[in-house]
Amino acid sequence: MKTFLFKILLFIILLFIIFETSLRVLNITNDVPRRKIDSKGLQTFKNGQSGLYNKNKWVVNDYGFLGSMPVPKSKKKILVIGDSMIESIMNSNLCHLDAILNNKFKNELNFFEIGRSGMTLIESLEFSIKFHPIIGADYSVIYVNKTDVEESISNIKRYKDRLQINVENGKLEKVNIRYEKMKYILYNVKSLYYLYVRGFFPQKKLFENPKFSKNTEDYLNLNKKNDDLIDDFFLVLKSKYDLKKIIFLIDTNHEIDLDRFKKLNSNLITFSSDSSWFNNVDNHWNCNGNEQISSIIYNFFISKEYN
């Protein structure tokens, strides 16, 4: 019996080694960079990392992001800040917004990406404050995704793994990277990660919003409360941040209240995206999408004569 169990165990180990080796050699799973948090709760990637995502190589630069490094001799420097749409880990380096824009402007204007999945609007603004003096930036282009406003407000719903602000006291909330050790094991043991992304393990829904019919009193009361909190959030933005050098980039296909942004002392770039701009796997901008967005940003800076 012991001999039989030993053979079974040996077979399982050999099968695991073959499976793990095959996944690594064939690059079937994606590599995901690990994160770190600074004293203000801003999350960047740990330096010295590299890997493959959708067969495209990514490298973490000296500032903890995936884009290219800024060019010191350029006339003006522009930060491009946002969530996974700006991070663009699924695209090649040549398809990143900074690479396309820097090529268009021939480094007369130099664009530096600050992109990371899960970034809220309040975190984008904090990154702008931090990196303006570091890079010597003149402006920040901040992409606003459809949930970035609500997810910035801890009074609506608390997300401990992303930077939020309490609009009642104007203070930033503490941030923690959730399940850091578990994620490290998951991403580095390719066999586990392969099975995970294909649904072999139950994936708990960590955040579930209450479900109401849109004509119920509870829904209307919740919606009114959230609207009031969002109004307070925009008042905090006006009082807490210097928005003169901020340019908000917004897709009008998203349900975002443009009137609130228009009342801020900042610039606004709006566009209407097309289905051909997105990849079919995770609904992020593909190369064509990044080209289109880059052209929109390029035309804005040319028209405003910021160069």
TORTITI-204149 format. One record per residue (C-alpha): residue in three letters; x, y, z. Coordinates in nm, 2 decimals, m for minus. Layout:
<zafis>
(zafi "ALA"; (X; Y; Z));
...
</zafis>
This chain:
<zafis>
(zafi "MET"; (0.00; 0.00; 0.00));
(zafi "LYS"; (0.28; 0.24; 0.09));
(zafi "THR"; (0.46; 0.16; m0.24));
(zafi "PHE"; (0.14; 0.24; m0.43));
(zafi "LEU"; (0.08; 0.57; m0.25));
(zafi "PHE"; (0.45; 0.66; m0.31));
(zafi "LYS"; (0.40; 0.60; m0.68));
(zafi "ILE"; (0.09; 0.80; m0.69));
(zafi "LEU"; (0.26; 1.09; m0.51));
(zafi "LEU"; (0.56; 1.06; m0.74));
(zafi "PHE"; (0.33; 1.07; m1.05));
(zafi "ILE"; (0.16; 1.38; m0.92));
(zafi "ILE"; (0.49; 1.56; m0.86));
(zafi "LEU"; (0.62; 1.47; m1.20));
(zafi "LEU"; (0.29; 1.58; m1.36));
(zafi "PHE"; (0.31; 1.91; m1.17));
(zafi "ILE"; (0.67; 1.96; m1.29));
(zafi "ILE"; (0.59; 1.89; m1.65));
(zafi "PHE"; (0.28; 2.11; m1.64));
(zafi "GLU"; (0.46; 2.40; m1.46));
(zafi "THR"; (0.76; 2.38; m1.70));
(zafi "SER"; (0.53; 2.38; m2.01));
(zafi "LEU"; (0.34; 2.68; m1.89));
(zafi "ARG"; (0.67; 2.87; m1.83));
(zafi "VAL"; (0.84; 2.77; m2.15));
(zafi "LEU"; (0.53; 2.84; m2.37));
(zafi "ASN"; (0.44; 3.16; m2.18));
(zafi "ILE"; (0.08; 3.05; m2.15));
(zafi "THR"; (0.00; 3.26; m1.84));
(zafi "ASN"; (0.07; 3.63; m1.79));
(zafi "ASP"; (0.32; 3.78; m1.55));
(zafi "VAL"; (0.18; 4.04; m1.31));
(zafi "PRO"; (0.41; 4.30; m1.13));
(zafi "ARG"; (0.41; 4.32; m0.75));
(zafi "ARG"; (0.32; 4.65; m0.58));
(zafi "LYS"; (0.44; 4.86; m0.30));
(zafi "ILE"; (0.28; 5.15; m0.10));
(zafi "ASP"; (0.44; 5.47; 0.00));
(zafi "SER"; (0.37; 5.67; 0.32));
(zafi "LYS"; (0.07; 5.85; 0.16));
(zafi "GLY"; (m0.09; 5.53; 0.03));
(zafi "LEU"; (0.01; 5.57; m0.33));
(zafi "GLN"; (0.07; 5.23; m0.50));
(zafi "THR"; (0.35; 5.18; m0.75));
(zafi "PHE"; (0.52; 4.86; m0.88));
(zafi "LYS"; (0.83; 4.73; m0.71));
(zafi "ASN"; (1.15; 4.82; m0.91));
(zafi "GLY"; (1.35; 4.57; m1.10));
(zafi "GLN"; (1.06; 4.36; m1.22));
(zafi "SER"; (1.00; 4.25; m1.58));
(zafi "GLY"; (0.78; 3.99; m1.74));
(zafi "LEU"; (0.54; 3.90; m2.03));
(zafi "TYR"; (0.17; 3.99; m2.06));
(zafi "ASN"; (m0.02; 3.87; m2.38));
(zafi "LYS"; (0.33; 3.79; m2.51));
(zafi "ASN"; (0.43; 4.15; m2.48));
(zafi "LYS"; (0.73; 4.23; m2.25));
(zafi "TRP"; (0.69; 4.48; m1.97));
(zafi "VAL"; (0.95; 4.64; m1.75));
(zafi "VAL"; (0.90; 4.85; m1.44));
(zafi "ASN"; (1.09; 5.18; m1.47));
(zafi "ASP"; (1.28; 5.37; m1.20));
(zafi "TYR"; (0.96; 5.54; m1.09));
(zafi "GLY"; (0.76; 5.22; m1.04));
(zafi "PHE"; (0.55; 5.23; m1.36));
(zafi "LEU"; (0.55; 5.05; m1.70));
(zafi "GLY"; (0.60; 5.34; m1.94));
(zafi "SER"; (0.92; 5.48; m2.07));
(zafi "MET"; (1.14; 5.72; m1.87));
(zafi "PRO"; (1.10; 6.10; m1.92));
(zafi "VAL"; (1.33; 6.28; m2.15));
(zafi "PRO"; (1.52; 6.56; m1.95));
(zafi "LYS"; (1.58; 6.79; m2.24));
(zafi "SER"; (1.22; 6.83; m2.36));
(zafi "LYS"; (1.06; 7.17; m2.35));
(zafi "LYS"; (0.76; 7.06; m2.16));
(zafi "LYS"; (0.67; 6.75; m1.97));
(zafi "ILE"; (0.32; 6.61; m1.94));
(zafi "LEU"; (0.20; 6.34; m1.69));
(zafi "VAL"; (m0.06; 6.10; m1.82));
(zafi "ILE"; (m0.23; 5.94; m1.52));
(zafi "GLY"; (m0.50; 5.68; m1.48));
(zafi "ASP"; (m0.60; 5.32; m1.42));
(zafi "SER"; (m0.54; 5.01; m1.62));
(zafi "MET"; (m0.64; 5.19; m1.94));
(zafi "ILE"; (m0.32; 5.40; m1.90));
(zafi "GLU"; (m0.12; 5.12; m1.75));
(zafi "SER"; (m0.18; 4.93; m2.08));
(zafi "ILE"; (0.01; 4.62; m1.97));
(zafi "MET"; (m0.17; 4.41; m2.23));
(zafi "ASN"; (m0.01; 4.61; m2.52));
(zafi "SER"; (0.34; 4.63; m2.65));
(zafi "ASN"; (0.56; 4.93; m2.53));
(zafi "LEU"; (0.53; 5.09; m2.88));
(zafi "CYS"; (0.15; 5.09; m2.83));
(zafi "HIS"; (0.16; 5.29; m2.50));
(zafi "LEU"; (0.02; 5.64; m2.50));
(zafi "ASP"; (0.36; 5.79; m2.40));
(zafi "ALA"; (0.54; 5.62; m2.69));
(zafi "ILE"; (0.29; 5.73; m2.95));
(zafi "LEU"; (0.27; 6.09; m2.82));
(zafi "ASN"; (0.64; 6.13; m2.78));
(zafi "ASN"; (0.68; 6.02; m3.14));
(zafi "LYS"; (0.42; 6.26; m3.25));
(zafi "PHE"; (0.57; 6.56; m3.07));
(zafi "LYS"; (0.93; 6.45; m3.14));
(zafi "ASN"; (1.00; 6.51; m2.76));
(zafi "GLU"; (0.91; 6.89; m2.80));
(zafi "LEU"; (0.65; 6.78; m2.54));
(zafi "ASN"; (0.75; 6.47; m2.34));
(zafi "PHE"; (0.48; 6.25; m2.20));
(zafi "PHE"; (0.53; 6.02; m1.89));
(zafi "GLU"; (0.28; 5.76; m1.79));
(zafi "ILE"; (0.16; 5.70; m1.44));
(zafi "GLY"; (m0.08; 5.41; m1.49));
(zafi "ARG"; (m0.19; 5.13; m1.26));
(zafi "SER"; (m0.50; 4.92; m1.24));
(zafi "GLY"; (m0.75; 5.02; m0.97));
(zafi "MET"; (m0.64; 5.38; m0.95));
(zafi "THR"; (m0.91; 5.61; m0.83));
(zafi "LEU"; (m0.95; 5.98; m0.93));
(zafi "ILE"; (m0.83; 6.10; m0.59));
(zafi "GLU"; (m0.52; 5.88; m0.62));
(zafi "SER"; (m0.45; 6.02; m0.97));
(zafi "LEU"; (m0.46; 6.37; m0.83));
(zafi "GLU"; (m0.23; 6.27; m0.55));
(zafi "PHE"; (0.01; 6.12; m0.80));
(zafi "SER"; (0.00; 6.45; m0.99));
(zafi "ILE"; (0.10; 6.64; m0.68));
(zafi "LYS"; (0.39; 6.40; m0.61));
(zafi "PHE"; (0.53; 6.37; m0.95));
(zafi "HIS"; (0.50; 6.73; m1.08));
(zafi "PRO"; (0.82; 6.84; m0.89));
(zafi "ILE"; (1.00; 6.50; m0.95));
(zafi "ILE"; (0.95; 6.51; m1.32));
(zafi "GLY"; (0.94; 6.88; m1.36));
(zafi "ALA"; (0.60; 6.84; m1.52));
(zafi "ASP"; (0.39; 7.13; m1.66));
(zafi "TYR"; (0.06; 6.96; m1.69));
(zafi "SER"; (m0.12; 6.64; m1.60));
(zafi "VAL"; (m0.37; 6.46; m1.82));
(zafi "ILE"; (m0.59; 6.25; m1.60));
(zafi "TYR"; (m0.81; 5.98; m1.75));
(zafi "VAL"; (m1.14; 5.95; m1.56));
(zafi "ASN"; (m1.30; 5.60; m1.59));
(zafi "LYS"; (m1.67; 5.55; m1.53));
(zafi "THR"; (m1.63; 5.44; m1.16));
(zafi "ASP"; (m1.33; 5.66; m1.06));
(zafi "VAL"; (m1.54; 5.93; m0.89));
(zafi "GLU"; (m1.76; 5.70; m0.68));
(zafi "GLU"; (m1.46; 5.47; m0.58));
(zafi "SER"; (m1.27; 5.77; m0.46));
(zafi "ILE"; (m1.53; 5.84; m0.19));
(zafi "SER"; (m1.50; 5.62; 0.12));
(zafi "ASN"; (m1.84; 5.75; 0.24));
(zafi "ILE"; (m2.01; 5.57; m0.05));
(zafi "LYS"; (m1.82; 5.24; m0.01));
(zafi "ARG"; (m1.49; 5.16; 0.16));
(zafi "TYR"; (m1.23; 4.99; m0.05));
(zafi "LYS"; (m0.92; 4.93; 0.17));
(zafi "ASP"; (m0.70; 4.83; m0.13));
(zafi "ARG"; (m0.72; 5.17; m0.31));
(zafi "LEU"; (m0.68; 5.53; m0.21));
(zafi "GLN"; (m1.00; 5.71; m0.11));
(zafi "ILE"; (m1.10; 6.03; 0.07));
(zafi "ASN"; (m1.35; 6.09; 0.34));
(zafi "VAL"; (m1.55; 6.38; 0.21));
(zafi "GLU"; (m1.68; 6.47; 0.56));
(zafi "ASN"; (m1.34; 6.55; 0.70));
(zafi "GLY"; (m1.13; 6.58; 0.38));
(zafi "LYS"; (m0.88; 6.31; 0.50));
(zafi "LEU"; (m0.73; 6.04; 0.29));
(zafi "GLU"; (m0.80; 5.68; 0.40));
(zafi "LYS"; (m0.53; 5.43; 0.49));
(zafi "VAL"; (m0.45; 5.18; 0.21));
(zafi "ASN"; (m0.35; 4.81; 0.24));
(zafi "ILE"; (m0.25; 4.56; m0.04));
(zafi "ARG"; (m0.49; 4.28; 0.01));
(zafi "TYR"; (m0.37; 3.92; 0.02));
(zafi "GLU"; (m0.02; 4.02; m0.08));
(zafi "LYS"; (0.15; 3.69; 0.01));
(zafi "MET"; (m0.13; 3.49; m0.14));
(zafi "LYS"; (m0.11; 3.68; m0.47));
(zafi "TYR"; (0.27; 3.64; m0.47));
(zafi "ILE"; (0.23; 3.26; m0.45));
(zafi "LEU"; (m0.06; 3.26; m0.70));
(zafi "TYR"; (0.13; 3.47; m0.97));
(zafi "ASN"; (0.46; 3.28; m0.93));
(zafi "VAL"; (0.32; 2.92; m0.93));
(zafi "LYS"; (0.21; 2.92; m1.29));
(zafi "SER"; (0.00; 2.60; m1.25));
(zafi "LEU"; (m0.21; 2.76; m0.98));
(zafi "TYR"; (m0.25; 3.09; m1.17));
(zafi "TYR"; (m0.35; 2.90; m1.49));
(zafi "LEU"; (m0.62; 2.71; m1.30));
(zafi "TYR"; (m0.73; 3.02; m1.12));
(zafi "VAL"; (m0.79; 3.24; m1.43));
(zafi "ARG"; (m0.99; 2.95; m1.58));
(zafi "GLY"; (m1.23; 2.93; m1.29));
(zafi "PHE"; (m1.11; 2.61; m1.13));
(zafi "PHE"; (m1.11; 2.78; m0.79));
(zafi "PRO"; (m1.41; 2.96; m0.64));
(zafi "GLN"; (m1.37; 3.33; m0.66));
(zafi "LYS"; (m1.55; 3.52; m0.39));
(zafi "LYS"; (m1.71; 3.84; m0.48));
(zafi "LEU"; (m1.54; 4.08; m0.24));
(zafi "PHE"; (m1.77; 4.37; m0.30));
(zafi "GLU"; (m2.14; 4.33; m0.35));
(zafi "ASN"; (m2.36; 4.64; m0.39));
(zafi "PRO"; (m2.71; 4.62; m0.26));
(zafi "LYS"; (m2.96; 4.55; m0.53));
(zafi "PHE"; (m3.27; 4.76; m0.55));
(zafi "SER"; (m3.53; 4.80; m0.82));
(zafi "LYS"; (m3.48; 5.15; m0.97));
(zafi "ASN"; (m3.83; 5.25; m0.88));
(zafi "THR"; (m3.81; 5.16; m0.51));
(zafi "GLU"; (m3.78; 5.42; m0.23));
(zafi "ASP"; (m3.46; 5.26; m0.10));
(zafi "TYR"; (m3.29; 5.30; m0.44));
(zafi "LEU"; (m3.40; 5.66; m0.47));
(zafi "ASN"; (m3.28; 5.74; m0.12));
(zafi "LEU"; (m2.94; 5.57; m0.18));
(zafi "ASN"; (m2.90; 5.75; m0.52));
(zafi "LYS"; (m2.98; 6.09; m0.36));
(zafi "LYS"; (m2.73; 6.02; m0.07));
(zafi "ASN"; (m2.46; 5.93; m0.32));
(zafi "ASP"; (m2.53; 6.24; m0.53));
(zafi "ASP"; (m2.49; 6.46; m0.22));
(zafi "LEU"; (m2.16; 6.28; m0.14));
(zafi "ILE"; (m2.03; 6.33; m0.50));
(zafi "ASP"; (m2.12; 6.70; m0.47));
(zafi "ASP"; (m1.92; 6.72; m0.15));
(zafi "PHE"; (m1.63; 6.54; m0.33));
(zafi "PHE"; (m1.61; 6.80; m0.60));
(zafi "LEU"; (m1.61; 7.07; m0.34));
(zafi "VAL"; (m1.32; 6.90; m0.18));
(zafi "LEU"; (m1.14; 6.89; m0.51));
(zafi "LYS"; (m1.18; 7.26; m0.56));
(zafi "SER"; (m1.05; 7.34; m0.21));
(zafi "LYS"; (m0.78; 7.08; m0.18));
(zafi "TYR"; (m0.61; 7.07; m0.52));
(zafi "ASP"; (m0.47; 7.32; m0.77));
(zafi "LEU"; (m0.66; 7.21; m1.08));
(zafi "LYS"; (m0.52; 7.48; m1.32));
(zafi "LYS"; (m0.26; 7.24; m1.45));
(zafi "ILE"; (m0.50; 6.94; m1.47));
(zafi "ILE"; (m0.66; 6.82; m1.79));
(zafi "PHE"; (m0.93; 6.56; m1.74));
(zafi "LEU"; (m0.97; 6.30; m2.02));
(zafi "ILE"; (m1.33; 6.16; m2.03));
(zafi "ASP"; (m1.51; 5.92; m2.26));
(zafi "THR"; (m1.86; 6.05; m2.31));
(zafi "ASN"; (m1.99; 5.70; m2.36));
(zafi "HIS"; (m1.95; 5.65; m1.99));
(zafi "GLU"; (m2.22; 5.78; m1.74));
(zafi "ILE"; (m2.00; 6.06; m1.61));
(zafi "ASP"; (m2.15; 6.40; m1.51));
(zafi "LEU"; (m1.95; 6.64; m1.73));
(zafi "ASP"; (m2.12; 6.94; m1.57));
(zafi "ARG"; (m1.94; 6.87; m1.24));
(zafi "PHE"; (m1.61; 6.86; m1.42));
(zafi "LYS"; (m1.68; 7.18; m1.62));
(zafi "LYS"; (m1.73; 7.37; m1.30));
(zafi "LEU"; (m1.38; 7.29; m1.19));
(zafi "ASN"; (m1.10; 7.53; m1.27));
(zafi "SER"; (m0.93; 7.29; m1.51));
(zafi "ASN"; (m0.93; 7.18; m1.88));
(zafi "LEU"; (m1.14; 6.90; m2.02));
(zafi "ILE"; (m1.08; 6.66; m2.32));
(zafi "THR"; (m1.39; 6.47; m2.41));
(zafi "PHE"; (m1.42; 6.19; m2.68));
(zafi "SER"; (m1.66; 5.92; m2.79));
(zafi "SER"; (m1.49; 5.58; m2.81));
(zafi "ASP"; (m1.57; 5.32; m3.07));
(zafi "SER"; (m1.58; 4.94; m3.03));
(zafi "SER"; (m1.28; 4.89; m3.26));
(zafi "TRP"; (m1.07; 5.07; m3.00));
(zafi "PHE"; (m1.10; 4.79; m2.75));
(zafi "ASN"; (m0.96; 4.44; m2.74));
(zafi "ASN"; (m1.20; 4.14; m2.71));
(zafi "VAL"; (m1.05; 3.99; m2.40));
(zafi "ASP"; (m1.06; 4.24; m2.12));
(zafi "ASN"; (m1.22; 4.55; m2.28));
(zafi "HIS"; (m0.91; 4.77; m2.26));
(zafi "TRP"; (m0.78; 4.99; m2.54));
(zafi "ASN"; (m0.59; 4.80; m2.80));
(zafi "CYS"; (m0.32; 4.95; m3.02));
(zafi "ASN"; (m0.58; 5.12; m3.24));
(zafi "GLY"; (m0.75; 5.26; m2.93));
(zafi "ASN"; (m0.43; 5.40; m2.80));
(zafi "GLU"; (m0.35; 5.56; m3.14));
(zafi "GLN"; (m0.70; 5.72; m3.14));
(zafi "ILE"; (m0.66; 5.85; m2.78));
(zafi "SER"; (m0.31; 5.98; m2.86));
(zafi "SER"; (m0.44; 6.17; m3.16));
(zafi "ILE"; (m0.71; 6.33; m2.95));
(zafi "ILE"; (m0.46; 6.44; m2.69));
(zafi "TYR"; (m0.22; 6.56; m2.96));
(zafi "ASN"; (m0.49; 6.77; m3.12));
(zafi "PHE"; (m0.58; 6.92; m2.79));
(zafi "PHE"; (m0.22; 7.04; m2.71));
(zafi "ILE"; (m0.17; 7.16; m3.07));
(zafi "SER"; (m0.50; 7.36; m3.06));
(zafi "LYS"; (m0.42; 7.51; m2.72));
(zafi "GLU"; (m0.06; 7.59; m2.83));
(zafi "TYR"; (0.08; 7.44; m2.51));
(zafi "ASN"; (0.39; 7.34; m2.70));
</zafis>
